C-alpha cells in the first residue's frame, strides 16, 4: 500500500455468506443430476430398456428447421423493432 492511503473494507460478511450459500444452492441440482445420470448408467446397463432408443427418422431435420428458422425470425424481429425505435439504418443489416 502507498503511504497515506487507507484501504477500507466496505463489504458485509453476511452478504458474502448469503452469496456463497446461494451459489451452493444453485450448484446442488447440477451435481445431483450428474450423480443421478452416473448411477442410472451403472445400474441399468443390463436392462434391455436402457439399450432401446426410439428416434423418428425425421425428428432431427424437423427440429433443426424449426429452431434455425425461429432464431432467424427472432433476429429479424429484434432488428426491425430497433430500427423503428432508433431509426439507424445499420441495424437493418443485422436482420
C-alpha positions in Angstrom: 0.0 0.0 0.0 1.1 3.5 -0.7 1.8 5.8 2.1 -1.2 7.9 3.2 -3.8 5.6 1.6 -6.2 3.7 3.8 -7.9 0.6 2.5 -11.4 0.3 3.9 -13.3 -2.9 3.5 -16.9 -1.9 2.9 -18.2 -5.4 2.1 -20.5 -7.1 4.6 -19.7 -10.6 5.9 -23.4 -11.5 5.9 -23.7 -10.6 2.2 -20.7 -12.7 1.4 -22.1 -15.6 3.4 -25.5 -15.3 1.6 -23.9 -15.2 -1.8 -21.8 -18.3 -1.1 -24.9 -20.1 0.2 -26.9 -19.2 -2.9 -24.0 -20.4 -5.0 -24.1 -23.8 -3.2 -27.9 -24.0 -3.5 -27.7 -23.2 -7.2 -25.0 -25.8 -7.9 -26.7 -28.6 -5.9 -29.2 -29.6 -8.6 -26.4 -29.7 -11.2 -24.3 -32.1 -9.2 -27.4 -34.1 -8.2 -28.3 -34.6 -11.8 -24.8 -35.6 -12.8 -24.8 -38.2 -9.9 -28.2 -39.5 -10.9 -27.1 -39.9 -14.5 -23.9 -41.8 -13.4 -25.9 -44.0 -11.0 -28.6 -44.9 -13.6 -26.0 -45.6 -16.2 -24.2 -48.0 -13.9 -27.3 -49.8 -12.6 -29.3 -50.0 -15.8 -26.6 -51.4 -18.2 -28.1 -54.9 -18.2 -31.7 -54.0 -18.9 -33.0 -54.1 -22.4 -35.0 -50.9 -22.0 -31.8 -48.9 -21.3 -30.4 -50.0 -24.7 -33.6 -49.3 -26.7 -33.5 -46.0 -28.4 -36.5 -44.6 -30.3 -35.8 -41.7 -32.6 -38.1 -41.0 -35.5 -36.2 -40.6 -38.8 -37.4 -37.0 -39.5 -37.1 -35.7 -35.9 -33.7 -34.1 -36.4 -34.4 -32.4 -39.7 -37.7 -31.1 -38.4 -36.3 -29.7 -35.2 -33.3 -28.2 -36.9 -35.7 -26.4 -39.3 -37.9 -25.2 -36.5 -35.1 -23.8 -34.3 -33.0 -22.3 -37.1 -36.0 -20.6 -38.5 -37.1 -19.4 -35.1 -33.7 -17.9 -34.3 -33.8 -16.2 -37.8 -37.2 -14.7 -37.2 -36.3 -13.5 -33.7 -33.2 -11.7 -35.1 -35.4 -10.1 -37.8 -38.0 -9.1 -35.3 -35.5 -7.5 -32.8 -33.6 -5.7 -35.6 -36.8 -4.3 -37.1 -38.0 -3.1 -33.7 -34.6 -1.5 -33.0 -34.7 0.2 -36.4 -38.2 1.6 -35.8 -37.2 2.9 -32.4 -33.8 4.4 -33.2 -34.0 5.0 -37.0 -30.4 3.8 -37.6 -30.2 2.0 -41.0 -27.2 0.0 -39.9 -29.4 -2.0 -37.6 -31.4 -3.2 -40.6 -28.3 -5.0 -41.9 -28.4 -7.3 -38.8 -31.7 -8.9 -39.8 
